[in-house]
Amino acid sequence: MKYGYSIIYDIQKDMWNWRDSLKNPFLGRSWINNVKDKNDLKIVKQILELEKKSAEKILKPYLLSQKETQNSRLNNFLKIIKKDFQKKYQNAIQVLETITQQPIMSDNFTFYITTFPRCPYFYEKREIFIYDSTEDYWGMPIDTFLHEVLHFQFIYYWYKNPKSAVLKLKYEDFDYLKEALTVVLDDELKPIISQSDQGYPSQIKYRKLLRQNWQKYHDFNKLVDFGLSKLNDFIKIKST
């Protein structure tokens, strides 16, 4: 079966991602740390305290210039993602089905390219934002696909499953587990994946335990159960 997808650059959605990432004073400052491009950082500093209309007067011309410049990072990335998905997408679907031992939860996804280093997703709409970078931290576009759609698989088959203990978790605890489970996206998946999923620095010890379990059993159901059994220890550490 062939699975469908759409790759879109929508300037309105890109502007939304910039503004939404920066609107929270605490989280916005955190996202700024991910901005490495000097020109992007200048725009961030200009729009940080502005309301939507004022921010977009600055942001829109800047993004349009990226879209209209043939060799911009954005346009180069659009070529890369199209090539990467054409080559690897169908195999990546099979990888996710093998890992989770479940059919892929949708036969079609939409990918919005963003020039801000944050990749939000909208589960119900099957929409995922992909940052226009292939630097070491981000890897290739298919890496982002595997990471985010593994989340979708976990939500669909575990978090929304009334028979699963995952459903009983508080959202923040579910989210912590969800992110840590991407440890299964490791070097064994090369060449489909370009690099192992590194996860968040705050989860290093938890992910190490999960990795050991995964390498021993290669059973995602067992991994989820094991992750649940160890979760409280690490949630306590996180909250102190």
C-alpha positions as CSV (number, residue, x, y, z in Angstrom):
1,M,0.0,0.0,0.0
2,K,1.2,3.5,-0.9
3,Y,0.9,6.1,1.8
4,G,0.3,9.7,0.9
5,Y,1.7,12.9,2.2
6,S,1.8,16.6,1.4
7,I,4.8,19.0,1.9
8,I,3.7,22.6,2.1
9,Y,5.3,25.9,2.8
10,D,2.6,28.3,4.1
11,I,3.8,31.7,5.2
12,Q,0.8,32.2,7.5
13,K,1.5,29.0,9.4
14,D,5.2,29.8,9.5
15,M,4.5,33.2,11.0
16,W,2.1,31.5,13.5
17,N,4.9,29.2,14.6
18,W,7.3,32.1,15.2
19,R,4.8,34.0,17.2
20,D,3.4,31.1,19.1
21,S,6.9,29.9,20.1
22,L,7.8,33.4,21.4
23,K,4.5,34.5,23.1
24,N,5.2,32.8,26.4
25,P,7.8,34.8,28.3
26,F,9.5,31.7,29.8
27,L,9.1,29.2,27.0
28,G,9.9,31.8,24.4
29,R,13.2,32.6,26.0
30,S,13.9,28.8,25.9
31,W,13.1,28.5,22.2
32,I,15.4,31.5,21.4
33,N,18.3,29.3,22.5
34,N,17.6,27.1,19.5
35,V,17.9,30.0,17.0
36,K,21.4,29.7,15.5
37,D,21.0,31.8,12.4
38,K,22.1,35.4,13.0
39,N,19.5,36.9,10.7
40,D,16.7,34.9,12.3
41,L,17.9,36.0,15.8
42,K,17.7,39.6,14.8
43,I,14.1,39.2,13.8
44,V,13.4,37.3,17.0
45,K,14.7,40.3,19.0
46,Q,12.6,42.7,17.0
47,I,9.3,40.9,17.4
48,L,9.6,39.4,20.8
49,E,7.4,41.9,22.7
50,L,5.1,42.8,19.8
51,E,1.5,41.9,19.2
52,K,0.5,39.9,16.1
53,K,-0.1,42.8,13.7
54,S,3.1,44.6,14.5
55,A,5.1,41.4,14.6
56,E,3.9,40.3,11.2
57,K,4.8,43.7,9.6
58,I,8.4,42.8,10.4
59,L,8.2,39.0,10.0
60,K,6.3,38.7,6.7
61,P,8.8,40.6,4.5
62,Y,11.6,38.7,6.0
63,L,10.0,35.3,5.3
64,L,9.0,36.4,1.8
65,S,12.6,37.2,1.1
66,Q,13.6,33.7,2.1
67,K,10.8,32.3,-0.2
68,E,11.8,34.4,-3.1
69,T,15.6,33.9,-2.9
70,Q,16.5,30.9,-5.0
71,N,19.4,29.6,-2.8
72,S,17.9,30.5,0.6
73,R,18.0,27.9,3.4
74,L,14.2,27.5,3.0
75,N,14.3,26.7,-0.8
76,N,17.3,24.4,-0.4
77,F,15.5,22.6,2.4
78,L,12.4,22.2,0.2
79,K,14.5,20.4,-2.3
80,I,16.1,18.2,0.4
81,I,12.9,17.2,2.0
82,K,11.2,16.3,-1.3
83,K,14.1,14.1,-2.2
84,D,14.4,12.5,1.3
85,F,10.7,11.7,1.4
86,Q,10.6,10.3,-2.1
87,K,13.5,8.0,-1.2
88,K,12.6,6.9,2.3
89,Y,9.0,7.7,3.2
90,Q,7.4,4.4,2.4
91,N,10.2,2.5,4.2
92,A,9.9,4.8,7.2
93,I,6.2,3.9,7.5
94,Q,7.2,0.2,7.6
95,V,9.8,1.0,10.3
96,L,7.2,2.6,12.5
97,E,4.8,-0.3,12.0
98,T,7.5,-2.8,12.9
99,I,8.6,-0.9,16.0
100,T,5.1,-0.5,17.4
101,Q,3.7,-3.7,16.0
102,Q,0.7,-1.7,14.8
103,P,-0.5,-0.4,11.4
104,I,0.3,3.2,10.8
105,M,-2.5,5.2,12.3
106,S,-3.2,7.3,9.2
107,D,-2.7,6.8,5.4
108,N,-1.9,10.5,4.9
109,F,0.0,13.3,6.7
110,T,0.6,16.9,6.0
111,F,4.0,18.5,6.6
112,Y,4.4,22.2,7.0
113,I,7.9,23.6,6.6
114,T,8.8,26.2,9.2
115,T,11.8,28.5,9.4
116,F,11.6,28.6,13.2
117,P,13.3,25.8,15.2
118,R,10.3,24.3,16.8
119,C,8.2,21.4,15.4
120,P,4.7,21.4,16.8
121,Y,2.1,18.9,15.6
122,F,-1.6,18.7,15.4
123,Y,-2.6,15.1,16.1
124,E,-6.2,15.3,15.1
125,K,-5.4,16.9,11.7
126,R,-2.3,14.7,11.1
127,E,-0.2,17.8,10.6
128,I,3.4,18.2,11.5
129,F,5.8,21.1,11.3
130,I,9.3,20.4,10.1
131,Y,12.2,22.9,10.6
132,D,14.1,23.8,7.5
133,S,17.5,22.7,8.8
134,T,19.6,19.5,8.3
135,E,22.3,20.5,10.9
136,D,23.5,17.8,13.2
137,Y,21.0,18.4,16.0
138,W,18.0,18.1,13.6
139,G,19.3,15.5,11.2
140,M,17.5,14.8,7.9
141,P,13.7,15.5,7.4
142,I,12.8,11.8,7.6
143,D,14.3,11.8,11.2
144,T,11.7,14.4,12.2
145,F,8.9,12.4,10.6
146,L,9.9,9.2,12.5
147,H,10.1,11.1,15.8
148,E,6.7,12.9,15.4
149,V,4.7,10.0,13.9
150,L,6.1,7.6,16.6
151,H,4.3,10.1,19.0
152,F,1.1,9.7,16.8
153,Q,1.4,5.9,17.1
154,F,1.8,6.1,20.8
155,I,-1.2,8.5,21.2
156,Y,-3.4,6.4,18.9
157,Y,-2.7,2.9,20.3
158,W,-1.8,3.6,23.9
159,Y,-2.9,7.0,25.2
160,K,-6.4,6.8,23.6
161,N,-6.8,3.1,24.4
162,P,-9.2,2.6,27.3
163,K,-7.5,-0.7,28.1
164,S,-4.1,0.9,28.4
165,A,-2.6,2.1,31.7
166,V,-1.1,5.0,29.7
167,L,-4.6,6.6,29.6
168,K,-4.6,7.0,33.4
169,L,-1.5,9.2,33.4
170,K,-1.6,12.9,34.0
171,Y,-0.8,14.7,30.7
172,E,2.6,15.9,31.8
173,D,3.6,12.4,32.8
174,F,2.3,11.0,29.6
175,D,4.2,13.6,27.7
176,Y,7.4,12.8,29.6
177,L,7.0,9.1,28.7
178,K,6.1,9.9,25.1
179,E,9.3,11.9,24.5
180,A,11.5,9.3,26.2
181,L,10.1,6.4,24.0
182,T,11.8,7.9,20.9
183,V,14.9,6.2,22.2
184,V,13.9,3.3,19.9
185,L,14.9,5.5,17.0
186,D,18.5,4.5,17.1
187,D,21.4,3.6,14.9
188,E,19.9,0.2,14.1
189,L,17.5,2.1,11.8
190,K,20.3,3.4,9.5
191,P,20.2,4.2,6.6
192,I,16.5,5.1,6.9
193,I,17.3,7.4,9.8
194,S,20.4,9.6,9.5
195,Q,21.2,9.7,13.3
196,S,20.0,8.4,16.6
197,D,17.2,10.3,18.3
198,Q,19.0,12.2,21.1
199,G,16.0,13.3,23.2
200,Y,16.0,15.9,25.9
201,P,19.1,16.3,28.2
202,S,16.8,16.1,31.2
203,Q,15.8,12.5,30.2
204,I,19.3,11.0,29.8
205,K,19.1,8.6,32.7
206,Y,15.5,7.6,32.0
207,R,16.3,7.0,28.4
208,K,19.3,4.9,29.3
209,L,17.1,2.5,31.2
210,L,14.6,2.4,28.3
211,R,17.4,1.8,25.8
212,Q,18.6,-1.2,27.8
213,N,15.1,-2.7,27.8
214,W,14.6,-2.1,24.1
215,Q,17.9,-3.6,23.2
216,K,17.1,-6.7,25.2
217,Y,13.5,-7.3,24.0
218,H,12.8,-5.2,21.0
219,D,9.2,-5.2,22.1
220,F,7.4,-1.8,22.2
221,N,4.6,-3.1,24.5
222,K,7.1,-4.3,27.0
223,L,9.0,-1.0,26.7
224,V,5.9,1.0,27.4
225,D,5.2,-1.2,30.5
226,F,8.7,-0.9,31.7
227,G,8.7,2.9,31.1
228,L,5.5,3.1,33.2
229,S,7.1,1.1,36.0
230,K,10.0,3.5,36.2
231,L,8.2,6.7,35.5
232,N,7.4,7.9,39.0
233,D,11.1,7.8,40.0
234,F,12.0,10.2,37.2
235,I,9.0,12.4,37.5
236,K,9.9,13.0,41.1
237,I,13.4,14.0,40.0
238,K,12.1,16.3,37.3
239,S,9.8,18.1,39.7
240,T,12.3,18.8,42.5
